[in-house]
């Protein structure tokens, strides 16, 4: 019977996965692994791996003896060493389109919360203060602002579409997308991140974590942002230098930040971000809804099922079209 290792998961029970995989004779072996050392002995006899946040690094992949596919519960695959898997001939798949509406909606919620000062005004009323809880200058109208969008993939496009009815100016930076494609949505295409930053009142990040994008919002680039601007991050925490962000918020160079992701995650309980009044933080939940989580789990399990049946795989992100096991 094929063994499907679930390295970690934030949903219980795994009934959806069982419903799809057990008719194939597969056995689910579910764990909550946080380290590579925990994973190494578990992957040795696995036929497939379902992973959410566990570090499936080169050490772990080297210990795989018969894995036919690695499937990530999610869009980003930065917890999987794609090159190590490619060298071993193991395809890695993601679920690229399960939470587009949820993350785009959450982005707008964060932008509006930060520009309209929703949290401070709510806390002011709860604290017995009736009236405006912030200086009048901090109550902004989205129509009057310029929003910079980094990344024009599925989520970035959905965010741009939601922004346009507000009448704000939208500038987009994505080096992988033709400027004419961006401008066809009535957004302005910008040729570099450093060109984008100084003109933005709001900057929202929608790009993957790669060697090129990690810490791309660093101290120098934060200083290059307009004083009083707002940073929104629902992509990956390591796109931003957290220490530099804290300094920019504490100095009020940035008026606010709204973060669904952070580096590190979870945010330690004594982290200064949790004590900064102009920071909105959430626990990496923007992708969630009952529909989205069901779709995520069904799609991930169906990808494993396809591999176990010997069918062609969609959503391969590391270029492996023929599994090593099929060549042996």
Order of alpha helices (4+ residues) and beta strands (2+ residues): beta-alpha-beta-alpha-beta-alpha-beta-alpha-beta-alpha-alpha-beta-alpha-beta-alpha-beta-alpha-beta-alpha-beta-alpha-beta-beta-alpha-alpha
